[in-house]
Amino acid sequence: MQIKDFMIDRNLKELTEHRTVVLPIACYETTISQNINGYIPLHWHDEFQFVLILKGQAIFQIREEKITIHEGEGLFINSGCLHMATDKNDSGCIYICLNVSPSFVLSQELYTAYVYPYIQATNLPYVHLNTKELWAKNILGAILKINQLIQQNPPYYEMDITVQLTLIWRNLIVNGFQLEYEQTEMLKNLRMKEMLNWIHLHYAEKILLDDIARAGQLSRSECCRYFKRILKKTPLHYVLDYRIQKSLILLQQPECNVTDVAYQVGFNSTSYFIHHFRKSMNMTPLAYKKYKNNGFNE
């Protein structure tokens, strides 16, 4: 089952509980265009994420890097890393998304030596799983196998899943990554999350650049550099985009008109809201509301 509108908290942390029966994992097929935003918005979670593209191609952004993943390829996204995804060239991208609690990948006795150092490494936000590499092909095959096991529920499938997870992790770490731990990089990630946290708490209020910079304990210019480097947009542009994102759910509520929604998400002018909504969604808020309320929201 695809999660079309997953909830995130004020820190952008995804609130979905990634569990399958008794196992701390979740595995489902995702069609990017079916998300309420038309893309997978920026978020993070404690779980490792493994991706296998079944159809089309997607552009993933992990922290400040962007990478295109083609059909048949995959991706490992490390715990705690900000990431988002868009469908490249309207390809109808569908991918298997496997989220796994780090503590479940290996036994408790092996976790400290073989899992925890990879979570803490600052030079390993993601790994491209390219089919040209045997170790990567092994991981992609195991993702597919886990997806099949969950769908088919054969006897003892939970144990079969743990076998596949061990296979995945072994193939990942035998690749010989030289792990690095840079305190400055960890601080940058923390400050970025703190600024995003502040925006998500106060988006409905009047927001100034000084407010955002103060939340990250940065100067105005340094704050702008953070956003430009990681999100490829200015802080205030991000605020506008986030307000539009928050308006999508409100517009689907029959009792909310466009003016109500505009003020609820922080715009002080309905016309200004309509202008930015059209720029972002290629339609007016009213057209979007009618589209969704006429039964096209599946």
Secondary structure in CASP SS format (residue, H / E / C, confidence):
PFRMAT SS
TARGET T0000
AUTHOR 0000-0000-0000
METHOD secondary structure of the structure
MODEL  1
M C 1.00
Q C 1.00
I C 1.00
K C 1.00
D C 1.00
F C 1.00
M C 1.00
I E 1.00
D C 1.00
R C 1.00
N C 1.00
L C 1.00
K E 1.00
E E 1.00
L C 1.00
T C 1.00
E C 1.00
H C 1.00
R C 1.00
T E 1.00
V C 1.00
V C 1.00
L E 1.00
P C 1.00
I E 1.00
A E 1.00
C E 1.00
Y E 1.00
E E 1.00
T E 1.00
T E 1.00
I H 1.00
S H 1.00
Q H 1.00
N C 1.00
I C 1.00
N C 1.00
G C 1.00
Y C 1.00
I E 1.00
P E 1.00
L E 1.00
H E 1.00
W E 1.00
H C 1.00
D C 1.00
E C 1.00
F E 1.00
Q E 1.00
F E 1.00
V E 1.00
L E 1.00
I E 1.00
L E 1.00
K E 1.00
G C 1.00
Q E 1.00
A E 1.00
I E 1.00
F E 1.00
Q E 1.00
I E 1.00
R C 1.00
E C 1.00
E E 1.00
K E 1.00
I E 1.00
T E 1.00
I E 1.00
H E 1.00
E C 1.00
G C 1.00
E C 1.00
G E 1.00
L E 1.00
F E 1.00
I E 1.00
N C 1.00
S C 1.00
G C 1.00
C C 1.00
L C 1.00
H E 1.00
M E 1.00
A E 1.00
T E 1.00
D E 1.00
K H 1.00
N H 1.00
D H 1.00
S C 1.00
G C 1.00
C C 1.00
I E 1.00
Y E 1.00
I E 1.00
C E 1.00
L E 1.00
N E 1.00
V E 1.00
S C 1.00
P H 1.00
S H 1.00
F H 1.00
V H 1.00
L C 1.00
S C 1.00
Q H 1.00
E H 1.00
L H 1.00
Y H 1.00
T H 1.00
A H 1.00
Y H 1.00
V C 1.00
Y H 1.00
P H 1.00
Y H 1.00
I H 1.00
Q H 1.00
A C 1.00
T C 1.00
N C 1.00
L C 1.00
P C 1.00
Y E 1.00
V E 1.00
H E 1.00
L E 1.00
N C 1.00
T C 1.00
K C 1.00
E C 1.00
L H 1.00
W H 1.00
A H 1.00
K H 1.00
N H 1.00
I H 1.00
L H 1.00
G H 1.00
A H 1.00
I H 1.00
L H 1.00
K H 1.00
I H 1.00
N H 1.00
Q H 1.00
L H 1.00
I H 1.00
Q H 1.00
Q H 1.00
N C 1.00
P C 1.00
P C 1.00
Y C 1.00
Y H 1.00
E H 1.00
M H 1.00
D H 1.00
I H 1.00
T H 1.00
V H 1.00
Q H 1.00
L H 1.00
T H 1.00
L H 1.00
I H 1.00
W H 1.00
R H 1.00
N H 1.00
L H 1.00
I H 1.00
V C 1.00
N C 1.00
G C 1.00
F C 1.00
Q C 1.00
L C 1.00
E C 1.00
Y C 1.00
E C 1.00
Q H 1.00
T H 1.00
E H 1.00
M H 1.00
L H 1.00
K H 1.00
N H 1.00
L H 1.00
R H 1.00
M H 1.00
K H 1.00
E H 1.00
M H 1.00
L H 1.00
N H 1.00
W H 1.00
I H 1.00
H H 1.00
L H 1.00
H H 1.00
Y C 1.00
A C 1.00
E C 1.00
K C 1.00
I C 1.00
L C 1.00
L H 1.00
D H 1.00
D H 1.00
I H 1.00
A H 1.00
R H 1.00
A H 1.00
G C 1.00
Q C 1.00
L C 1.00
S C 1.00
R H 1.00
S H 1.00
E H 1.00
C H 1.00
C H 1.00
R H 1.00
Y H 1.00
F H 1.00
K H 1.00
R H 1.00
I H 1.00
L H 1.00
K C 1.00
K C 1.00
T C 1.00
P H 1.00
L H 1.00
H H 1.00
Y H 1.00
V H 1.00
L H 1.00
D H 1.00
Y H 1.00
R H 1.00
I H 1.00
Q H 1.00
K H 1.00
S H 1.00
L H 1.00
I H 1.00
L H 1.00
L H 1.00
Q C 1.00
Q C 1.00
P C 1.00
E C 1.00
C C 1.00
N C 1.00
V H 1.00
T H 1.00
D H 1.00
V H 1.00
A H 1.00
Y H 1.00
Q H 1.00
V C 1.00
G C 1.00
F C 1.00
N C 1.00
S C 1.00
T H 1.00
S H 1.00
Y H 1.00
F H 1.00
I H 1.00
H H 1.00
H H 1.00
F H 1.00
R H 1.00
K H 1.00
S H 1.00
M H 1.00
N C 1.00
M C 1.00
T C 1.00
P H 1.00
L H 1.00
A H 1.00
Y H 1.00
K H 1.00
K H 1.00
Y H 1.00
K H 1.00
N H 1.00
N C 1.00
G C 1.00
F C 1.00
N C 1.00
E C 1.00
END
